[in-house]
Amino acid sequence: MRRRQFLTMTGAVVLAGCSRSAPAPSTDATTSASSTPAATSSTTPSPSAPPTSGTPQEVLARSTVPVLCFHQLREFRADDSAYARTMITPPPVFTAQLQALRDGGYTPITTAALVDHLQFGAALPQRPVLLTFDDGSETHHSVALPLLTDLGFPATFFPMTVVLGKPDWLSGDQLRDLDRAGMTIGAHTWDHQRTDRLIDDQWATQLDQPRAQLAEILGHPVDLMAYPFGVWSQEALAHVATAGYRAAFQLSDPQDTAQPLLTIRRIMPPPTWDGPTLLSHLDSDF
């Protein structure tokens, strides 16, 4: 379904970071008679040097962590198109896929941990994986959050801001619930327009306004985004950087060799993948 149609069909399927004490006085008579006060010393920790950002080539070399992208988490409906069904994950399938990650020894990480690894070379646990969710479906709160909480998995959510508070989509309160639960919130533009087709004042509407709105809802800055349809362009990268985003996520295209942090790769596990199939793709696709 084309995103512009969404504005009139809200319920449709969306396609798409001491001092030390002085020594005790000596009992020696000469020292006791001295009027010289005991010497004191203090130590002030030296400030740590800020980490050094890696070169684009170093970032690319570190870009081997699997990143998964999910959309709606619900059972299929009769009116779901074949294409929509590739991005709808029934809850039992979703549960099985996450359990496979756990049983396969994978450790879900936060987006901040991933970006720190890519940019600065920060250490990650064994077999890391990042879980992300696009568009802002209400099922991210009703289905994903309880399971993620039960498994102790962090995740990142990228809602469109046009849908917030509408039926079947996340509300501001639900975004705050996700945030308080340790999940990360990023932007996914205002109404899911392809960033390779934006012009003129559309950039502010699609990039700046969502970032500001989400920051107001959450009470802290938002510096991550995901491209609608996974599509980006060189012009888009410049605008994303200017808008203040630290990192941005696409889908499966090769990363930009000059700005890899703004083109981090993801894959979408279809509902046809069982646990073993998912794990095999993590090994082969990354």
C-alpha positions in Angstrom: 0.0 0.0 0.0 1.5 3.4 -0.8 2.2 5.5 2.2 0.3 8.5 1.1 -2.8 6.4 1.1 -2.2 5.7 4.8 -3.2 9.2 5.7 -6.8 8.3 4.8 -6.7 4.7 5.9 -5.1 4.8 9.4 -5.9 1.2 10.3 -4.3 -0.3 7.2 -1.1 -2.4 7.4 1.9 -0.1 7.1 4.4 -1.5 4.6 6.9 -1.0 4.9 23.3 5.6 22.9 38.9 11.5 46.9 40.8 13.0 49.1 43.0 11.0 51.4 43.1 11.8 55.2 46.3 13.2 56.8 48.6 10.7 58.4 48.2 10.3 62.2 50.7 12.4 64.3 53.9 10.6 65.3 54.4 9.7 69.0 58.0 10.9 68.6 58.7 13.8 71.1 60.3 16.0 68.5 57.4 15.5 66.2 54.9 16.1 68.9 56.5 19.3 69.9 56.6 20.6 66.4 54.0 23.2 65.6 54.1 22.3 61.9 50.7 20.9 60.9 50.7 17.5 59.4 51.0 17.5 55.7 47.9 16.6 53.7 47.6 15.5 50.1 44.8 15.1 47.7 44.4 13.4 44.4 42.1 14.5 41.6 41.3 11.9 39.0 42.5 12.9 35.6 39.7 13.3 33.1 39.5 10.4 30.7 40.3 11.2 27.1 37.3 11.0 24.9 37.2 7.9 22.7 38.5 8.3 19.2 36.0 7.7 16.3 37.1 5.0 13.9 37.6 5.7 10.3 34.8 4.7 7.9 36.8 1.6 6.9 37.1 0.6 10.6 33.4 1.1 11.1 32.7 -1.1 8.0 35.0 -3.8 9.3 33.1 -3.9 12.6 29.7 -4.1 10.9 29.2 -7.8 11.4 26.5 -7.7 14.2 23.2 -9.0 13.0 20.3 -6.5 13.1 16.7 -7.8 12.8 13.7 -5.7 11.7 10.2 -6.6 12.6 6.9 -4.9 11.8 3.4 -5.9 12.9 3.0 -8.8 15.4 -0.4 -10.3 14.9 -2.3 -13.1 13.2 -3.0 -12.9 9.5 -6.4 -11.5 8.4 -8.3 -12.4 5.3 -7.7 -9.0 3.7 -3.9 -9.1 4.2 -2.1 -9.1 0.9 0.6 -11.5 0.1 3.2 -8.7 0.4 1.8 -7.6 3.7 2.1 -11.1 5.1 5.8 -11.0 4.5 6.0 -8.3 7.2 3.4 -9.6 9.6 4.7 -12.0 12.2 2.1 -14.1 14.1 2.9 -14.0 17.9 3.7 -17.7 18.1 6.2 -17.4 15.3 7.7 -14.2 16.9 8.0 -16.1 20.3 9.7 -19.0 18.6 12.2 -16.7 16.8 13.2 -14.9 20.0 13.5 -18.2 21.9 15.7 -19.5 19.2 18.0 -16.5 19.7 18.2 -17.2 23.4 18.7 -20.9 22.9 21.3 -20.3 20.2 23.4 -18.2 22.6 22.7 -14.8 21.1 22.7 -11.8 23.4 20.4 -8.9 22.3 22.1 -5.5 22.9 21.0 -1.9 22.9 21.4 0.3 19.9 23.8 2.6 21.9 26.0 -0.5 22.5 26.0 -1.3 18.8 26.8 2.2 17.7 29.6 2.6 20.4 31.1 -0.6 19.0 30.9 0.5 15.4 32.2 4.0 16.1 34.7 3.5 18.9 35.4 -0.3 18.9 33.6 -0.8 22.3 33.4 -4.4 23.4 30.3 -6.4 23.0 29.1 -9.7 24.5 29.5 -13.0 22.6 27.1 -13.4 19.7 25.4 -10.0 19.9 22.2 -9.2 18.0 20.1 -6.1 17.8 16.3 -6.3 17.6 14.4 -3.4 15.9 10.7 -2.7 15.2 9.5 -0.3 12.6 6.4 1.8 12.0 4.8 2.0 15.5 2.2 -0.8 15.6 0.4 -1.1 18.9 1.5 -4.7 18.9 5.0 -3.5 19.7 3.6 -2.7 23.2 1.0 -5.4 23.6 3.0 -8.3 22.1 6.7 -7.4 21.9 7.1 -5.7 25.3 5.9 -8.5 27.5 8.0 -11.1 25.7 11.1 -8.9 25.6 10.7 -8.2 29.3 10.3 -11.8 30.1 13.4 -12.8 28.2 15.4 -9.8 29.4 16.0 -8.6 25.9 16.4 -4.9 25.0 15.2 -3.6 21.6 14.7 -0.5 19.6 11.5 0.9 18.2 11.1 3.3 15.3 7.6 4.7 15.1 6.2 7.0 12.5 5.0 10.1 14.3 1.9 10.6 12.1 0.2 7.5 13.7 0.9 8.1 17.3 -2.2 8.0 19.4 -4.4 6.6 16.6 -6.3 3.3 16.9 -4.0 0.2 16.5 -0.9 2.4 16.8 1.4 3.3 19.7 0.4 6.2 22.0 2.7 8.6 23.8 2.0 6.7 27.1 3.0 3.4 25.4 6.2 5.0 24.1 7.0 6.1 27.6 6.3 2.5 28.8 8.8 1.2 26.3 11.4 3.8 27.3 11.0 3.1 31.0 11.4 -0.6 30.3 14.8 0.0 28.9 13.9 0.0 25.2 15.3 2.6 22.8 13.1 4.9 20.7 14.1 6.3 17.4 12.4 8.1 14.5 10.9 6.7 11.3 10.0 10.0 9.7 6.6 11.6 10.0 4.5 9.6 7.5 6.9 7.0 6.0 7.9 8.9 2.9 10.9 7.5 0.9 13.9 9.7 1.8 15.4 9.4 -1.7 12.4 11.4 -3.0 12.1 14.2 -0.5 12.5 17.8 -1.6 12.8 21.3 -0.1 10.8 21.8 3.1 9.9 18.1 3.3 13.2 17.4 5.1 12.2 19.3 8.1 8.8 17.6 8.2 10.2 14.1 7.8 13.4 14.4 9.9 13.5 17.3 12.3 9.9 17.4 13.5 9.7 13.6 14.4 12.9 13.9 16.3 11.7 16.9 18.3 8.2 15.3 18.9 9.7 12.1 20.2 12.1 14.0 22.4 9.2 16.0 23.9 7.2 12.8 24.6 10.1 10.9 26.2 11.8 13.8 27.9 15.2 13.2 26.5 17.0 13.5 23.1 16.4 11.1 20.2 19.3 10.5 17.9 18.5 7.4 15.9 16.4 6.8 12.9 15.3 4.1 10.4 14.7 4.8 6.7 11.2 4.0 5.5 11.3 1.1 3.1 15.0 0.9 4.0 15.7 3.4 1.2 18.3 6.2 1.3 20.3 8.4 -1.0 23.5 10.5 -0.7 21.3 13.6 -0.4 19.3 11.9 2.4 22.5 11.1 4.3 23.5 14.8 4.3 20.1 15.8 5.7 20.1 13.0 8.3 23.4 14.2 9.6 22.3 17.8 9.6 19.2 16.9 11.6 21.4 15.5 14.4 21.0 11.8 14.1 23.9 9.8 15.3 23.1 6.6 13.4 20.5 5.5 10.9 19.3 2.1 9.8 18.5 0.9 6.3 17.7 -2.7 5.2 20.0 -5.0 3.2 21.8 -2.7 0.8 25.6 -2.3 1.1 26.6 0.4 3.6 27.8 3.7 2.3 31.6 3.6 2.4 31.9 7.2 3.5 29.1 7.2 6.1 28.5 3.7 7.3 27.0 4.8 10.6 24.1 6.3 8.7 23.5 3.2 6.6 23.6 0.3 9.1 22.2 -2.9 7.6 19.2 -4.9 8.8 17.3 -7.9 7.6 13.6 -8.7 8.0 12.9 -12.2 9.2 9.7 -13.4 7.4 7.1 -15.4 9.3 8.1 -18.5 7.3 11.5 -18.7 9.2 11.5 -21.1 12.1 14.3 -20.9 14.7 17.0 -22.8 12.9 16.3 -20.9 9.7 16.6 -17.6 11.5 19.9 -18.6 13.1 21.4 -19.8 9.8 20.6 -16.4 8.3 22.3 -14.6 11.1 25.5 -16.5 10.2 25.2 -16.1 6.5 23.8 -12.6 6.1 26.2 -10.8 8.4 
